[in-house]
Amino acid sequence: MPATRFPDGFLWGCAASSYQIEGAHDADGKGPSIWDDFVSRPGAIRDGQTGNVACDHYHRWAQDLDLMRELGFRAYRFSVSWPRVQPAGTGAVNPAGLDFYERLVDGLLERGMTPVCTLYHWDLPLALEQGHGGWRRRVTAEAFADYAGHVAARLGDRVALWTTFNEMPVSAINGYKIGDHAPGAQEPERVVRQVIHHLLLAHGLGVRALRAALPSGARVGLVTNPWCCVPFFDDEDCVDAARAVFERRNAWFLDPIYRGSYPAEEWAALGPDVPTIEPGDLKTIAAPLDYLGLNIYSSAAVVGGDGSEHDYERWFPRTDNDWAVTPEVLYWALRFVHEIYGAGDLYITENGCAYPDQMGPDGAVRDYARLEYLRGYLRGVARAAAEGVPVRGYFAWSILDNFEWAHGTSKRFGIVHVNFETLARTPKASARWLRNVIAANGF
């Protein structure tokens, strides 16, 4: 019997996002997204690369689903490209766009896999950004609800797990404050906080639209990337302090969803930079959810018993994109979210690492560093489950090496190697190892 076991019915999946793998950026009536625009700007992306072709998943989806099934995965978390479905972001729906996702969903079901649909993974229709101000404006939140309804009406009889948004903090901070993600804006604090409010409002409106369109058994959730910390020691003082720091650092995004309000202390500290909120917004944002997905790769800090934060900069090995390898973070993040918010069912919806994988002369990719990374992080998931935290599944990021945003194709997160000249797919050693883990439901 495996030493590390997972609960019966544990959902083993892999994940990817539309812009990062689909390519076909202007095929079959698709409109441009903010990422199609952003990658065209000189210096925005390493080596001037784009996602115009990416992994060409749009044309190779059946091959990719066969590969997922061969590797034993029981679920696939994909995202829908909003401008592929609704090219202008509002108004007319593009039938060919919905046809593609219908083929994808039907293909998953034919292979005995569970489709997990994310409605927004950062590729906002460019028309909404240029014509309406993007997430700065309330109209975009309202447009999202309309889009969600269209997708649910088409796929709702076959997709049981739905996600409104992927990583709202990245959309807001990297897209509208730092500017290293699309749309590449660098707005003042008040605008950024308004962007966050509109993203949260869009989530709430999207939940309402999904509930109206989906069968009663469908499950609706959100995926976020919490700021993460771990206690310096596994004792009461350090654990309590780390939990308090985790709560404070994540409250602006999670409190409105689970408590129906923004954190009072942070609100007061913002002064004139607080967002404008209309009556009923907070109630809409706090619509009940069936699950919460967590995208976690690394811990930002270790916390001492006095609440002091210390980074991992000199303590731990780093991945190719310079993230610290901190396997215990999955256990603590799952535990803290459960204890603080009682969020119900939890999933690790992204976890993985970038390494400069190279194919050997025999055609094999021996990514042992990734294999050991996954082994360590999965132990934390198993520990949380064993202690009663309701973690229901794990999704490896990513199924394929892909277009890694501003890094282009230089950072390889895939458990399947992609030759970006020929687009050939080759499972890595980590993928073979995961196949055995899934089959045994442990290791």
N, C-alpha and C positions, 0 to 999 in steps of 0.2 A: 504494500500500500504506500502511495506517495507520502513523504513526510510533510509536505505543504499541501493542504487540501482546500478546495473551494466548495461553497454550498451547492447542494443539488439544484439543478436548474440555472446555475450561473451562466450568464449570457456572454459568450466570448465573441468579440467582434473586431473589425478593423475599420478604419475611418479615412476619409479624404474630403476635399472640398472642391466645388465646381471650378473656380478659376485656376486652382493649382494643378488640375489634371485634365480637364475636358478639352482645352484647345478649341478649335472650331469657333473662333471668337466672333466671326461675322456670318456664320452658316445658318441657313434655313430661317432667316428672318430675325435672328438675335440682334438686339440693340446693343450699343456700347455701354459698358459699365464704367464706374469711376476708376477701376483698375486698368481698363483698356486705355483710358486717358493718361493715367499716372505713369504707366510704363513707357509712354512715348516721350516723356520729358527727359532731356539730356541729364545724365548723372543720377537719376532717380533709382535705377536698378543696376546692380553690379554687371559690368560688361555690356550694358545696354540691352540686356535680355528682356523678353516679353513672355506672356502666357498665351500668345497667339496659337501655338501648337501644343505647348506643355507636354503631356503624355499622350495626347490624341485619344483620350478615353472616350470622347464623343463618338468616334468611329470604331473603337476597339473594346467597347464596354462588355460585349459577350465574352471575349477572350479574358478580360480582367475578372469577370464574375466566375468563370471556370477556374481561374487561378485561386481566387478566394476560397472556393469550395474545395479545391484540391488541398489547400492548406488547412482545411478543417474549420474555418470560421463559420459561425452560425448566425452572424448578423453583419450588416454593412451600414455604417453611418455615412450618408452622403449629404451634400447640400444642393439645393435647387438654385440655379442662376436666375435671379429676379428678371434681368433684362432679356433672358432667353424666353421667359414666359410672358412678360409684359414689357415690350421693348421701350416704351416711353415711361414706364413706371406707373402709369395710370391708363385708364381707358382700355383699348382693344387688347385682347389676349391673342398671343401667337400660337395657333394650334400645333404647329410643328414642335415648338418648345415643350409643350405638355406631352406631346407624343413621345418625345425622347425619354422623359422621366417615367412615363407609363411603361415603355419597353424595359427600362431599367428595373422598375419595381416588379413587373411580371417575370423578368429574368431571375431576380432574386428568389421569388416565390417558387418558381419552377425548380430551382436548385435547393429548395428546402431551407433558405436563409431568410432571416427577419430584416425587412427594410426599416431603417431608422432615418427619418427625413428631417433635415435642418433647413429651415426656410431662409435664413440669412447668415451667410458666412462672408460678409464684407463687400460683396460686389453689387453695390447700389447702382440702379440705372443712372447713367450720366445725365439724362434729361432732368431727373429730380434734383441733382446737385447744381446743375448750371441754370435751370429754369426756376427752381423753387428754393434754393439755398440748402438742399440736402437735409441733414439731421439738425441743422440750426432751426428749422421751421417745423411747426406742428403739422403742416399738411403732409409731410413725409410719413409721420406716424400713422396718419389716417389712410394714406395710400398703402402702407404695409398691410393693414387689416384687410383691405380690399383684395390685395394680391394673395394673402393667406387663404382667404375664402375661395378664390379660384382654384388654387392648388388642392385644397382639401376636398372641394367638390369633385375633382377629377380622380384623385388617388385615395380618398378617404375610406373606400370600401376594402382597400388592400394594405394600407399602411396603419399599423397599430401604435407606433411610437413616433411622436412628433416633437420637434424642438423649434421654438420660435427663433431665438438668436444664439449665435455663437460668439462668446467673448465680447460683450458690450464694452468692457474697459478698453480693449484694444481699438475698437472702432472709434471711441471717443478720444482717448489720449494720443494714440499713435496717428490717428487720422486727422484730428482737429486741433491738437495742441503741439505735439512734437513735429508732426509733418513728415515722418518717414514712411507712412502708409497713405494710401489714397483716402481722401482727395488731396493730401499734402498740404493741409492748412495749418497755420500757426496762430490760433485765435487767443484772445485774452481769456482769463479765468471765467468771467461771467458767461461768455459764449460757450465755453467747454461744459460748464455745469448745465446750461440749457440743452446742449446736445445730449448729455447724459439723461436728462429728464425726458427728452423726446424719444430716446431709445427705450427707456423704461416704459413710457406710455405706449409706444408701438408694441412692445411685448404684451402689455395688458390688453390692448385692443386686439392684438393677434390671438391671444388666448380666447377672447370672447368670440372672435370669428371662427376659430377652429371648433370650439364647443358647439357652435350653431350648425356647423356643416358636417361634423364627424359623427359616426355611430357612437352609441353610449359607451362601448367598451374601449374606445381609443384612449390613449394616454398622452397627455400633453405636459411638456416640461421646458426647461431652460438649461442652457449650457453656459457656464461661466469659468473664468480663470482666476481663482482667488489668489490674493497676495498670501504667501505661505510662510510659516515659521515652524520651528520645532523647539521643544524645551531642551535646555542644555543637559539636564539630568532628568531621568524618568522618576522624579519624586514630586510630592504634592505641591510644593512651592513653585517649582519651575513649570509644572504643567498648568497650574492656575494662572501664572503670569503669561505663559505663552498663549493660552486660550484668550485671555483678556486682550493681548496685543492683536491676535488674529481677528477678534471681533471688531476692534476699533478700526483696523486697517481695511476691513471689507464692508463696513457698515453702510457706506454711501450707496452701494449697489444692492446689498442684500436686505437691509432693513426695510426699504420701501416694498419689496416683494413679500417678505415674511412678517413684517410688523406694521405695514401700512403707513410708514412715516420715515422721513429722513432723520438721521441721528441729530439730536438737539444740539449737542456740543459743537459738532462740525458746522451745522447750519448757522449757529450764532457766530462762529469764528469767521465765516465767509463775509459777513456784513453785506455790503451792496452787491456782492457777486452771487447771491443766491438766485436760483432760476425762478422764472415766472411759472406759477402753477394755477391751473384753473380748477374750479370746484368739481369734485368727483374724480380728479386725476389719480389721487393716491388710492382710492378704492378700486379703480380700474387696474392699477399696477399690481395691487395685492390679490388679484384673482387666484384662487386656489390652484395649485399645481399637483401633478401626480408624481413627479420625480425631479431631481436636480442632477445635472451632469457636471462633472468637474474635470477641467483640462489642467493637468499638473505635470510639470517636468522637473522642477527644482524648488528648493527652499530658498527664500530670500534672506532669512536670518535665523540665527539660533538665539533663544531668549533665556536670560538668567532668571533666577528666582526673584530678583528685584525689578523685573520687567525691562531690563536693559537689553538692547538688540545688538548683536554682533554678526557681521556678514561672514560668508564662507570663503572669502577671496583666497586666503592662504592655506586653507585647511583641507580642501577636498579636490579630487581630480576634476577636470573640466572636459566637456564635450567639444566638438569641433566648432560650435557657435558660442563657446565660452560660458556655458551654463554649468554650475556646480552639480556634481553627481551626489545626490542626497537621498538615498533610497527610503529612509524612514519617513519622508515627507508625506507619502500617500496615506500611511496609517494615521498620522496626526491630523492631516487635513480632513479626512473622512470622519474621524472622531470629533473634531472641533465643530464641523458643520452640523453634525448630528446633535451634539450636546447644546449648541447655541441656538439653533433654529428649528430643530425637530423637523427637518426638511422632508421626511418620508424616505421613499426609495432613492438611493444614490447610485450613480454609475461613474466610473472613471471613463470619460468619453474621449480623452486623449492622453496618451503617455508614450514617450519614446525619446529618441536621441539622435543627434546628427554626428556622424563620423565620416571621414574621407575614405569610404569603402572602395576597394579596388578589386577587380576581377583577376584571379590568378591565371597562369598559362593553361590550366586545365578547365577554365570556364567557371570555376567556383568562386563564390564571394564568402570568405570566412570572416564574418564580422563579429568576432568573439567579444569585443568590447561591448557591443550592443546586447549580445546574448546575456552577458553578466549584468549589464544595466537592468534588463528586463527581469532577470531572476531576482535581483535585490529588491526592486520596486514591487514586484508581485508578492513578495513575502509580506510587505506592509499591508497590501489589500487583504491577504488571507488572515493576517492578525486582526485587522479591523472586523472582518466577518466573524471570526471566531469569538470575538468579544461582544457580539450582538449588534454591531453597526449594520444597518440594512443596505449593504452594498450589493447590488444585484448583477453587476456585469463590468467588463473591462474591454475597452476598445484600443487597440494598438494604433499609434500614429507613427508612420502612415503605411498604408498598404503598398504604396509606390514611392520611390524617389520622385520628387515633383518640383514645381516652381515654388521656391521658398521665399515668396514676397520680395523684399528689397535685396535679398541674397541671390536672386535668380536660381539657377540650378546648382549652385556651388555647395549647398548644404544638403546632404543626403540623409533624410529621415526615414526612408523606406525600409521595410523588411524585404522588399523585392527591388532588386537593382534595375534601373532603367538606363539603357544606353541612349543618350539624348541625340545621337546621330542616326541610329537605326530604329530607335524606340523599342528594341528587344527587351523583354522582361526576363529576369533571372532571380528566382528565390534565393535569398541569402541564408547563411547558417542559422540566423536568428529565426527566420520563418519556419525552417524545419524543426527547430527546437520548440517553437510555439505550437506547431501542429501536434507534437507529442504531449505537450502540457494540456492542450484542449482535449485530446483523446482520453487522457487519464484524469481530467479535471483536477490536476495537481502535478507536483514534481518532487 
